[in-house]
């Protein structure tokens, strides 16, 4: 089995690191796996053009001077890039795997370039592409802020896009899940006995969403979330929370929550209350690779949270760095659904364009990279605390992973590091404000 696994990984252009790690529970019957894909951001206009300002609408006129078969860092994903990612995932899947897909299929283009029908068509295209590559796997999607038109403006009631998503995702979701999806863009579904996925519509809490501004509980999702978690607790289930926009603070912007601060405080309170039920959180949206650890009010670590990097490599023309395209696999304990490890895959976009071949590689295995035993909250807390040390190799590696190995010469020190570390360790207003004031350091 080990030989076969290594052979498949090598066929996919994996680095030697892809061999199963020594002492790993990877091959154990007690280990399950699932995949996480996010922020596909298909740009159907992408093409190699003599004029670099005309390569893709998503560059908004900025010259995509390094455009190649698999994309450019100023553009959203060409279809070829997305197909390439799925083609490299498919041989690595096993029958018991499932996929979480945390949203954002349309490109970053001006609102006038899109419409409700166009957004639905793009989501449909991505749904069909996923089904073609993974016909036997169940996929649990979440809606992103670009999965609506105009972008970000998701309402608290049923609409054409919620209904279309429910129709498109019928092969994966059950009747009750489809009903709440069509009404509010969120749902809950049992993956297997003892494990439930809870897909939140965090766009309802997103700052740019004018439709839900000053609404305490848009679509009644908070009430639904509490009732669903309470019922899961009574049924002795564990829950994986999936959503597009994460809870907590942005690691690249000081004093800025990913959702509105008031809604963030409510989410943190709910997640603390039901931390014994929640076995993991999985988000997208930032396009970067990051972790968070939720502490209770006594400072005890109670939940592990993960933000997966994007398939799209896009960055703003003035941004100093971006991310290489990425997808990942999680390993979990099939008895209690505790998270064991991450296998993070990526594509060196510059190299792929030069060679005109997409060699997706294993970027890192999280326990191996950081010397962890698992991904439990206590392990993540110790890792996060180690990041506070001066000139720590662990943090330098973490920041390299944050950019998905985009550029090893870019460093993060001083205020940059403070923002990163406080975002890992502090999800609520009080603890974060203390952290950035260095009161806890």
Secondary structure by P-SEA (a helix, b strand, c coil): caaaaaaaaaaaccccccccccccccccccccbbbbbcccccccccccccccccccccccccccccccccccccccccaaaaaaaaaaaaaaccccbbbbbbcccccccccccccaaaaaaaaaaaaaaaaaacccbbbbbbbccccccccccccccccaaaaaaaaaacccccaaaaaaaaccccccccccccbbbbbbcccccccccccccccccccaaaaaaaaaaaaaaaabbbbbbbbcccccccccccccccccaaaaaaaaaaaaaacccccbbbbccccccbbbbbbcccccccbbbbbbbbcccccccccccccccccbbbbbccccccccccbbbbbaaaaaaaacccccccccccccccccccccaaaaaaaaaaaaccccaaaaaaaaaaaccccccccccaaaaaaaaaaaccccaaaaaaaaacccc
